[in-house]
Amino acid sequence: MSVAHAVAGAHAVAGAHDVAGAHDVAGLLLAQIAAFLAVLFIASAVHKAFDWRRTRTVVQGFAGVPRRAASPAALTACAIEALAGALLILPDHRRAGAAFATAMLGLYLALISRAVALNRGVVDCGCSFGAGSRSLGRFEIVRNALLLATALLVLAYADASASMAPSQLLAACALLALYGAVDQLMALRPMRQGTVL
C-alpha cells in the first residue's frame, strides 16, 4: 500500500468518526429536549389535576368550552399531557409523544394568539404554574412558539434521538425550574407593555 493510500484511508476513518460523533451529539441533544418537554407536560398535567377548579374555569372561560363539556375537556387535556410526557421518555414511543405535544402546544398557541388579537386584557390562560390572571402579550406567544418548535424538532428527528439517561431527566427538572422562574418574572413585567428585562 502506498503512503497516499494510507493517508487517504486514515482521513476516511477520521471522517467517519467525526460523522458518528456529530450524530451522537445530536442524538443526546434531541433526547435532552425530549426530556424537558416530558417533564414540562407531566408537571403541567399534575398541576391541572391538583388545581381542578381553576382548570375547569380556564377551559370554560379562556378556551370557550361550554360549561357542560368543561370537565370532560379538562380531563382530556390532562390525560393527553400526561400521555405525551410519558411517551416522550420512551425512545420507541417518542415520536407519538412528540405528536401529542405538538398538537397540544399548537392548540395553546392558537388560544393565546386569539386572546392577544382580541385584546382580552388580564385573563387566566392556565399556561403557567403560578398565580392565574395576567396580561397576555408577545412573551407568551414567543414562548409557546418556541415550545412548539422544539416539539416539532423532536417529532421530525425522533428516530435519531438517543435513549434518555436519568441525568437528563434531572437536568430537565432544573430547566423547568428556570422556565418557571422566567415565566413568573415576565408575568410581573410583561413584554406586551414594552418593558425590557
DAJO-V431015 format. One record per backbone hydrogen bond with DSSP energy under -0.5 kcal/mol. NH is the residue of the N-H (numbers start at 1). CO is the residue of the C=O. Records with the same first field share a line. If there is no record, write none. Layout:
NH = CO, CO
This chain:
6 = 2
7 = 3
8 = 4
9 = 5
10 = 6
11 = 7
12 = 8
13 = 9
14 = 10
15 = 11
16 = 12
17 = 13
18 = 14
19 = 15
20 = 16
21 = 17
22 = 18
23 = 19
24 = 20
25 = 21
26 = 22
27 = 23
28 = 24
29 = 25
30 = 26
31 = 27
32 = 28
33 = 29
34 = 30
35 = 31
36 = 32
37 = 33
38 = 34
39 = 35
40 = 36
41 = 37
42 = 38
43 = 39
44 = 40
45 = 41
46 = 42
47 = 43
48 = 44
49 = 45
50 = 46
51 = 47
52 = 49
55 = 51
56 = 52
57 = 53
58 = 54
59 = 55
60 = 56
61 = 57
62 = 58
63 = 58
65 = 59
69 = 66
70 = 66, 67
71 = 67
73 = 69
74 = 70
75 = 71
76 = 72
77 = 73
78 = 74
79 = 75
80 = 76
81 = 77
82 = 78
83 = 79
84 = 80
85 = 81
86 = 82
87 = 83
88 = 84
89 = 85, 86
90 = 86, 87
91 = 89
93 = 90
94 = 90, 91
97 = 93
98 = 94
99 = 95
100 = 96
101 = 97
102 = 98
103 = 99
104 = 100
105 = 101
106 = 102
107 = 103
108 = 104
109 = 105
110 = 106
111 = 107
112 = 108
113 = 109
114 = 110
115 = 111
116 = 112
117 = 113
118 = 114
119 = 116
120 = 115
123 = 121, 134
125 = 123
134 = 123
136 = 121, 134
141 = 137
142 = 138
143 = 139
144 = 140
145 = 141
146 = 142
147 = 143
148 = 144
149 = 145
150 = 146
151 = 147
152 = 148
153 = 149
154 = 150
155 = 151
156 = 152
157 = 153
158 = 155
160 = 157
161 = 157, 158
162 = 27
165 = 163
168 = 165
169 = 165
170 = 166
171 = 167
172 = 168
173 = 169
174 = 170
175 = 171
176 = 172
177 = 173
178 = 174
179 = 175
180 = 176
181 = 177
182 = 178
183 = 179
184 = 180
185 = 181
186 = 182
187 = 183
188 = 184
189 = 185
193 = 190
194 = 191
195 = 190
